[in-house]
């Protein structure tokens, strides 16, 4: 899921409050993470290699 607006702290608390979900399988990334290729993004592409395909998008087409 990609959110352009973001998420509230309560969302994160509820999401990670489920004992049956493995925390390492959830990657909450912002557009800044993706476009800046932050450490969070680098970790996410290790688990989700196809996520790297977003680097091929011509972002300038969205004005």
N, CA, C and O atoms as CSV, one atom per row, in Angstrom:
chain,resi,resn,atom,element,x,y,z
A,1,UNK,N,N,0.851,-1.158,0.000
A,1,UNK,CA,C,0.000,0.000,0.000
A,1,UNK,C,C,0.901,1.226,0.000
A,1,UNK,O,O,1.904,1.268,0.713
A,2,UNK,N,N,0.552,2.197,-0.781
A,2,UNK,CA,C,1.317,3.445,-0.831
A,2,UNK,C,C,0.378,4.590,-0.488
A,2,UNK,O,O,-0.692,4.725,-1.080
A,3,UNK,N,N,0.774,5.393,0.449
A,3,UNK,CA,C,-0.048,6.523,0.863
A,3,UNK,C,C,0.699,7.812,0.608
A,3,UNK,O,O,1.811,8.000,1.102
A,4,UNK,N,N,0.100,8.697,-0.156
A,4,UNK,CA,C,0.732,9.982,-0.431
A,4,UNK,C,C,0.595,10.957,0.715
A,4,UNK,O,O,1.352,11.925,0.800
A,5,UNK,N,N,-0.353,10.720,1.593
A,5,UNK,CA,C,-0.605,11.619,2.712
A,5,UNK,C,C,0.124,11.154,3.964
A,5,UNK,O,O,0.604,11.972,4.749
A,6,UNK,N,N,0.205,9.871,4.146
A,6,UNK,CA,C,0.854,9.325,5.331
A,6,UNK,C,C,-0.125,8.593,6.207
A,6,UNK,O,O,-1.235,8.269,5.786
A,7,UNK,N,N,0.285,8.336,7.413
A,7,UNK,CA,C,-0.556,7.592,8.340
A,7,UNK,C,C,-0.348,8.158,9.736
A,7,UNK,O,O,0.680,8.760,10.044
A,8,UNK,N,N,-1.355,7.944,10.566
A,8,UNK,CA,C,-1.289,8.442,11.943
A,8,UNK,C,C,-0.555,7.443,12.821
A,8,UNK,O,O,-0.445,6.267,12.474
A,9,UNK,N,N,-0.054,7.909,13.955
A,9,UNK,CA,C,0.638,7.052,14.910
A,9,UNK,C,C,-0.264,5.916,15.366
A,9,UNK,O,O,0.209,4.801,15.588
A,10,UNK,N,N,-1.559,6.185,15.509
A,10,UNK,CA,C,-2.482,5.137,15.967
A,10,UNK,C,C,-2.535,3.974,14.976
A,10,UNK,O,O,-2.700,2.822,15.375
A,11,UNK,N,N,-2.395,4.277,13.687
A,11,UNK,CA,C,-2.367,3.213,12.686
A,11,UNK,C,C,-1.182,2.289,12.933
A,11,UNK,O,O,-1.319,1.066,12.938
A,12,UNK,N,N,-0.034,2.888,13.134
A,12,UNK,CA,C,1.186,2.113,13.369
A,12,UNK,C,C,1.063,1.283,14.653
A,12,UNK,O,O,1.465,0.120,14.682
A,13,UNK,N,N,0.509,1.881,15.709
A,13,UNK,CA,C,0.320,1.163,16.977
A,13,UNK,C,C,-0.583,-0.052,16.792
A,13,UNK,O,O,-0.276,-1.140,17.277
A,14,UNK,N,N,-1.705,0.139,16.083
A,14,UNK,CA,C,-2.642,-0.967,15.861
A,14,UNK,C,C,-2.030,-2.030,14.956
A,14,UNK,O,O,-2.197,-3.225,15.200
A,15,UNK,N,N,-1.334,-1.608,13.934
A,15,UNK,CA,C,-0.739,-2.546,12.993
A,15,UNK,C,C,0.285,-3.444,13.674
A,15,UNK,O,O,0.250,-4.665,13.521
A,16,UNK,N,N,1.185,-2.843,14.418
A,16,UNK,CA,C,2.228,-3.625,15.073
A,16,UNK,C,C,1.753,-4.260,16.375
A,16,UNK,O,O,2.527,-4.948,17.040
A,17,UNK,N,N,0.505,-4.042,16.748
A,17,UNK,CA,C,-0.057,-4.651,17.947
A,17,UNK,C,C,-0.586,-6.051,17.718
A,17,UNK,O,O,-1.015,-6.710,18.665
A,18,UNK,N,N,-0.565,-6.521,16.476
A,18,UNK,CA,C,-1.056,-7.860,16.164
A,18,UNK,C,C,0.078,-8.870,16.325
A,18,UNK,O,O,1.067,-8.821,15.595
A,19,UNK,N,N,-0.070,-9.783,17.284
A,19,UNK,CA,C,1.028,-10.718,17.581
A,19,UNK,C,C,1.326,-11.709,16.457
A,19,UNK,O,O,2.430,-12.251,16.403
A,20,UNK,N,N,0.379,-11.959,15.568
A,20,UNK,CA,C,0.591,-12.950,14.521
A,20,UNK,C,C,1.286,-12.384,13.282
A,20,UNK,O,O,1.646,-13.139,12.378
A,21,UNK,N,N,1.477,-11.073,13.231
A,21,UNK,CA,C,2.189,-10.461,12.109
A,21,UNK,C,C,3.663,-10.292,12.463
A,21,UNK,O,O,3.999,-9.814,13.546
A,22,UNK,N,N,4.530,-10.687,11.548
A,22,UNK,CA,C,5.958,-10.500,11.768
A,22,UNK,C,C,6.313,-9.060,11.414
A,22,UNK,O,O,6.033,-8.622,10.298
A,23,UNK,N,N,6.922,-8.314,12.332
A,23,UNK,CA,C,7.256,-6.908,12.061
A,23,UNK,C,C,8.144,-6.719,10.838
A,23,UNK,O,O,8.027,-5.710,10.143
A,24,UNK,N,N,9.034,-7.677,10.563
A,24,UNK,CA,C,9.930,-7.507,9.434
A,24,UNK,C,C,9.229,-7.661,8.094
A,24,UNK,O,O,9.811,-7.365,7.051
A,25,UNK,N,N,7.968,-8.126,8.114
A,25,UNK,CA,C,7.238,-8.275,6.858
A,25,UNK,C,C,6.419,-7.032,6.521
A,25,UNK,O,O,5.734,-6.998,5.499
A,26,UNK,N,N,6.487,-6.020,7.371
A,26,UNK,CA,C,5.724,-4.789,7.161
A,26,UNK,C,C,6.703,-3.639,6.974
A,26,UNK,O,O,7.577,-3.410,7.810
A,27,UNK,N,N,6.549,-2.922,5.876
A,27,UNK,CA,C,7.437,-1.802,5.581
A,27,UNK,C,C,6.578,-0.573,5.317
A,27,UNK,O,O,5.906,-0.491,4.288
A,28,UNK,N,N,6.599,0.375,6.236
A,28,UNK,CA,C,5.854,1.616,6.085
A,28,UNK,C,C,6.786,2.647,5.463
A,28,UNK,O,O,7.677,3.178,6.126
A,29,UNK,N,N,6.570,2.922,4.184
A,29,UNK,CA,C,7.434,3.834,3.452
A,29,UNK,C,C,6.667,5.071,3.012
A,29,UNK,O,O,5.492,4.991,2.653
A,30,UNK,N,N,7.329,6.193,3.042
A,30,UNK,CA,C,6.751,7.414,2.503
A,30,UNK,C,C,7.302,7.612,1.089
A,30,UNK,O,O,8.229,6.916,0.675
A,31,UNK,N,N,6.736,8.546,0.366
A,31,UNK,CA,C,7.285,8.870,-0.950
A,31,UNK,C,C,8.717,9.368,-0.832
A,31,UNK,O,O,9.541,9.118,-1.712
A,32,UNK,N,N,9.011,10.068,0.247
A,32,UNK,CA,C,10.382,10.542,0.484
A,32,UNK,C,C,11.323,9.341,0.610
A,32,UNK,O,O,12.427,9.360,0.065
A,33,UNK,N,N,10.892,8.301,1.321
A,33,UNK,CA,C,11.715,7.096,1.451
A,33,UNK,C,C,12.048,6.510,0.083
A,33,UNK,O,O,13.190,6.149,-0.197
A,34,UNK,N,N,11.022,6.426,-0.761
A,34,UNK,CA,C,11.201,5.815,-2.079
A,34,UNK,C,C,12.063,6.686,-2.979
A,34,UNK,O,O,13.014,6.200,-3.592
A,35,UNK,N,N,11.738,7.964,-3.060
A,35,UNK,CA,C,12.462,8.847,-3.973
A,35,UNK,C,C,13.884,9.142,-3.507
A,35,UNK,O,O,14.773,9.364,-4.330
A,36,UNK,N,N,14.104,9.145,-2.200
A,36,UNK,CA,C,15.440,9.409,-1.654
A,36,UNK,C,C,16.239,8.135,-1.410
A,36,UNK,O,O,17.414,8.187,-1.049
A,37,UNK,N,N,15.598,7.006,-1.608
A,37,UNK,CA,C,16.231,5.695,-1.402
A,37,UNK,C,C,16.853,5.599,-0.006
A,37,UNK,O,O,18.033,5.287,0.150
A,38,UNK,N,N,16.033,5.874,0.985
A,38,UNK,CA,C,16.484,5.856,2.377
A,38,UNK,C,C,16.825,4.434,2.825
A,38,UNK,O,O,16.609,3.466,2.095
A,39,UNK,N,N,17.358,4.333,4.032
A,39,UNK,CA,C,17.668,3.021,4.600
A,39,UNK,C,C,16.414,2.154,4.706
A,39,UNK,O,O,16.476,0.944,4.489
A,40,UNK,N,N,15.278,2.767,5.037
A,40,UNK,CA,C,14.015,2.016,5.133
A,40,UNK,C,C,13.648,1.427,3.779
A,40,UNK,O,O,13.188,0.289,3.688
A,41,UNK,N,N,13.852,2.210,2.732
A,41,UNK,CA,C,13.581,1.736,1.370
A,41,UNK,C,C,14.532,0.592,1.002
A,41,UNK,O,O,14.102,-0.420,0.450
A,42,UNK,N,N,15.813,0.755,1.307
A,42,UNK,CA,C,16.803,-0.279,0.993
A,42,UNK,C,C,16.462,-1.596,1.684
A,42,UNK,O,O,16.615,-2.669,1.100
A,43,UNK,N,N,15.997,-1.510,2.935
A,43,UNK,CA,C,15.586,-2.708,3.667
A,43,UNK,C,C,14.354,-3.340,3.017
A,43,UNK,O,O,14.273,-4.561,2.883
A,44,UNK,N,N,13.411,-2.512,2.621
A,44,UNK,CA,C,12.182,-3.021,2.008
A,44,UNK,C,C,12.459,-3.755,0.704
A,44,UNK,O,O,11.836,-4.782,0.438
A,45,UNK,N,N,13.374,-3.256,-0.112
A,45,UNK,CA,C,13.623,-3.932,-1.391
A,45,UNK,C,C,14.349,-5.267,-1.202
A,45,UNK,O,O,14.351,-6.102,-2.106
A,46,UNK,N,N,14.959,-5.472,-0.044
A,46,UNK,CA,C,15.532,-6.785,0.243
A,46,UNK,C,C,14.420,-7.821,0.408
A,46,UNK,O,O,14.582,-8.981,0.026
A,47,UNK,N,N,13.294,-7.398,0.978
A,47,UNK,CA,C,12.155,-8.295,1.196
A,47,UNK,C,C,11.193,-8.300,0.013
A,47,UNK,O,O,10.520,-9.298,-0.247
A,48,UNK,N,N,11.133,-7.178,-0.699
A,48,UNK,CA,C,10.203,-7.024,-1.824
A,48,UNK,C,C,11.002,-6.526,-3.025
A,48,UNK,O,O,10.957,-5.335,-3.334
A,49,UNK,N,N,11.725,-7.400,-3.704
A,49,UNK,CA,C,12.601,-6.969,-4.802
A,49,UNK,C,C,11.877,-6.204,-5.918
A,49,UNK,O,O,12.462,-5.304,-6.522
A,50,UNK,N,N,10.634,-6.545,-6.194
A,50,UNK,CA,C,9.910,-5.852,-7.269
A,50,UNK,C,C,9.617,-4.394,-6.930
A,50,UNK,O,O,9.290,-3.610,-7.820
A,51,UNK,N,N,9.728,-4.025,-5.668
A,51,UNK,CA,C,9.542,-2.634,-5.270
A,51,UNK,C,C,10.552,-1.736,-5.991
A,51,UNK,O,O,10.274,-0.564,-6.246
A,52,UNK,N,N,11.687,-2.273,-6.307
A,52,UNK,CA,C,12.741,-1.516,-6.993
A,52,UNK,C,C,12.283,-1.028,-8.373
A,52,UNK,O,O,12.882,-0.112,-8.934
A,53,UNK,N,N,11.232,-1.631,-8.916
A,53,UNK,CA,C,10.706,-1.213,-10.216
A,53,UNK,C,C,10.184,0.223,-10.194
A,53,UNK,O,O,10.069,0.845,-11.250
A,54,UNK,N,N,9.868,0.759,-9.021
A,54,UNK,CA,C,9.404,2.149,-8.960
A,54,UNK,C,C,10.493,3.118,-9.405
A,54,UNK,O,O,10.203,4.261,-9.761
A,55,UNK,N,N,11.736,2.669,-9.387
A,55,UNK,CA,C,12.843,3.519,-9.840
A,55,UNK,C,C,12.796,3.755,-11.348
A,55,UNK,O,O,13.419,4.689,-11.853
A,56,UNK,N,N,12.066,2.919,-12.055
A,56,UNK,CA,C,11.955,3.059,-13.503
A,56,UNK,C,C,10.835,4.015,-13.923
A,56,UNK,O,O,10.707,4.330,-15.106
A,57,UNK,N,N,10.038,4.470,-12.984
A,57,UNK,CA,C,8.934,5.381,-13.281
A,57,UNK,C,C,9.487,6.767,-13.592
A,57,UNK,O,O,10.354,7.271,-12.879
A,58,UNK,N,N,8.992,7.368,-14.642
A,58,UNK,CA,C,9.350,8.748,-14.980
A,58,UNK,C,C,8.428,9.671,-14.169
A,58,UNK,O,O,7.327,9.994,-14.615
A,59,UNK,N,N,8.868,10.084,-13.006
A,59,UNK,CA,C,8.052,10.853,-12.069
A,59,UNK,C,C,7.719,12.233,-12.624
A,59,UNK,O,O,6.751,12.848,-12.175
A,60,UNK,N,N,8.483,12.737,-13.576
A,60,UNK,CA,C,8.234,14.071,-14.132
A,60,UNK,C,C,6.943,14.119,-14.935
A,60,UNK,O,O,6.417,15.201,-15.194
A,61,UNK,N,N,6.429,12.963,-15.330
A,61,UNK,CA,C,5.185,12.939,-16.101
A,61,UNK,C,C,3.968,13.298,-15.240
A,61,UNK,O,O,2.908,13.620,-15.777
A,62,UNK,N,N,4.110,13.244,-13.915
A,62,UNK,CA,C,3.014,13.551,-12.998
A,62,UNK,C,C,3.135,14.994,-12.529
A,62,UNK,O,O,3.833,15.282,-11.556
A,63,UNK,N,N,2.468,15.878,-13.210
A,63,UNK,CA,C,2.546,17.316,-12.854
A,63,UNK,C,C,1.229,17.805,-12.356
A,63,UNK,O,O,1.097,18.979,-12.011
